[in-house]
């Protein structure tokens, strides 16, 4: 599928540049990119609370806790 898509995109980009010129190719890519960005703007992702929030302003490094967490990973 990737090879087929690459071939089709290469043919179309060659035709656009050959027939319309580089300005049109850049214009079409900019318009497409703006369309994608506008399409993605309304998406929202639920945020998860950060683990650092529960510790407050405590900035100490917990070496033993870190070793315990690393050791518990299978």
ZAKOL-447998 format. One record per residue (C-alpha): residue number from 1; residue in three letters; x, y, z. Coordinates in nm, 3 decimals. Each point is the difference from the previous one (the first is absolute). Layout:
<sites>
<site nr="NUM" rest="ALA" u="X" v="Y" w="Z"/>
...
</sites>
This chain:
<sites>
<site nr="1" rest="UNK" u="0.000" v="0.000" w="0.000"/>
<site nr="2" rest="UNK" u="0.283" v="0.241" w="0.082"/>
<site nr="3" rest="UNK" u="0.163" v="-0.061" w="-0.339"/>
<site nr="4" rest="UNK" u="-0.326" v="0.055" w="-0.185"/>
<site nr="5" rest="UNK" u="-0.072" v="0.318" w="0.193"/>
<site nr="6" rest="UNK" u="0.354" v="0.128" w="-0.062"/>
<site nr="7" rest="UNK" u="-0.038" v="-0.069" w="-0.373"/>
<site nr="8" rest="UNK" u="-0.334" v="0.176" w="-0.026"/>
<site nr="9" rest="UNK" u="0.120" v="0.303" w="0.196"/>
<site nr="10" rest="UNK" u="0.315" v="0.018" w="-0.214"/>
<site nr="11" rest="UNK" u="-0.202" v="-0.008" w="-0.322"/>
<site nr="12" rest="UNK" u="-0.241" v="0.268" w="0.119"/>
<site nr="13" rest="UNK" u="0.275" v="0.225" w="0.132"/>
<site nr="14" rest="UNK" u="0.188" v="-0.036" w="-0.329"/>
<site nr="15" rest="UNK" u="-0.312" v="0.086" w="-0.198"/>
<site nr="16" rest="UNK" u="-0.077" v="0.301" w="0.218"/>
<site nr="17" rest="UNK" u="0.353" v="0.136" w="-0.022"/>
<site nr="18" rest="UNK" u="0.025" v="-0.078" w="-0.373"/>
<site nr="19" rest="UNK" u="-0.337" v="0.143" w="-0.101"/>
<site nr="20" rest="UNK" u="-0.065" v="0.277" w="0.252"/>
<site nr="21" rest="UNK" u="0.344" v="0.094" w="0.131"/>
<site nr="22" rest="UNK" u="0.167" v="0.002" w="0.340"/>
<site nr="23" rest="UNK" u="-0.211" v="0.291" w="0.129"/>
<site nr="24" rest="UNK" u="-0.318" v="-0.204" w="-0.036"/>
<site nr="25" rest="UNK" u="0.162" v="-0.301" w="0.167"/>
<site nr="26" rest="UNK" u="0.102" v="0.211" w="0.300"/>
<site nr="27" rest="UNK" u="-0.342" v="0.167" w="0.009"/>
<site nr="28" rest="UNK" u="-0.184" v="-0.331" w="-0.005"/>
<site nr="29" rest="UNK" u="0.221" v="-0.139" w="0.278"/>
<site nr="30" rest="UNK" u="-0.054" v="0.311" w="0.216"/>
<site nr="31" rest="UNK" u="-0.378" v="-0.012" w="-0.051"/>
<site nr="32" rest="UNK" u="-0.001" v="-0.373" w="0.082"/>
<site nr="33" rest="UNK" u="0.203" v="0.057" w="0.315"/>
<site nr="34" rest="UNK" u="-0.232" v="0.279" w="0.115"/>
<site nr="35" rest="UNK" u="-0.298" v="-0.229" w="-0.065"/>
<site nr="36" rest="UNK" u="0.153" v="-0.276" w="0.213"/>
<site nr="37" rest="UNK" u="0.077" v="0.244" w="0.283"/>
<site nr="38" rest="UNK" u="-0.355" v="0.139" w="-0.008"/>
<site nr="39" rest="UNK" u="-0.135" v="-0.355" w="0.001"/>
<site nr="40" rest="UNK" u="0.205" v="-0.090" w="0.310"/>
<site nr="41" rest="UNK" u="-0.072" v="0.318" w="0.202"/>
<site nr="42" rest="UNK" u="-0.335" v="-0.114" w="0.147"/>
<site nr="43" rest="UNK" u="0.149" v="-0.322" w="0.138"/>
<site nr="44" rest="UNK" u="0.035" v="-0.014" w="0.376"/>
<site nr="45" rest="UNK" u="0.195" v="-0.247" w="0.207"/>
<site nr="46" rest="UNK" u="-0.085" v="-0.067" w="0.364"/>
<site nr="47" rest="UNK" u="0.290" v="0.087" w="0.224"/>
<site nr="48" rest="UNK" u="0.127" v="-0.219" w="0.277"/>
<site nr="49" rest="UNK" u="0.120" v="0.149" w="0.326"/>
<site nr="50" rest="UNK" u="0.376" v="0.008" w="0.030"/>
<site nr="51" rest="UNK" u="0.158" v="-0.215" w="0.266"/>
<site nr="52" rest="UNK" u="0.217" v="0.294" w="0.107"/>
<site nr="53" rest="UNK" u="-0.309" v="0.194" w="0.116"/>
<site nr="54" rest="UNK" u="-0.054" v="-0.222" w="0.302"/>
<site nr="55" rest="UNK" u="0.347" v="0.072" w="0.141"/>
<site nr="56" rest="UNK" u="-0.042" v="0.377" w="0.016"/>
<site nr="57" rest="UNK" u="0.321" v="0.202" w="0.014"/>
<site nr="58" rest="UNK" u="0.218" v="-0.291" w="0.117"/>
<site nr="59" rest="UNK" u="0.298" v="-0.002" w="-0.239"/>
<site nr="60" rest="UNK" u="0.205" v="-0.275" w="0.167"/>
<site nr="61" rest="UNK" u="0.131" v="-0.291" w="-0.205"/>
<site nr="62" rest="UNK" u="-0.126" v="-0.336" w="0.122"/>
<site nr="63" rest="UNK" u="0.275" v="-0.245" w="-0.093"/>
<site nr="64" rest="UNK" u="-0.143" v="-0.295" w="0.198"/>
<site nr="65" rest="UNK" u="-0.346" v="0.054" w="-0.148"/>
<site nr="66" rest="UNK" u="0.148" v="0.020" w="-0.349"/>
<site nr="67" rest="UNK" u="0.193" v="-0.324" w="0.047"/>
<site nr="68" rest="UNK" u="-0.315" v="-0.167" w="0.136"/>
<site nr="69" rest="UNK" u="-0.203" v="0.108" w="-0.303"/>
<site nr="70" rest="UNK" u="0.269" v="-0.114" w="-0.244"/>
<site nr="71" rest="UNK" u="0.038" v="-0.333" w="0.178"/>
<site nr="72" rest="UNK" u="-0.375" v="-0.062" w="-0.014"/>
<site nr="73" rest="UNK" u="-0.001" v="0.015" w="-0.381"/>
<site nr="74" rest="UNK" u="-0.012" v="-0.350" w="-0.144"/>
</sites>
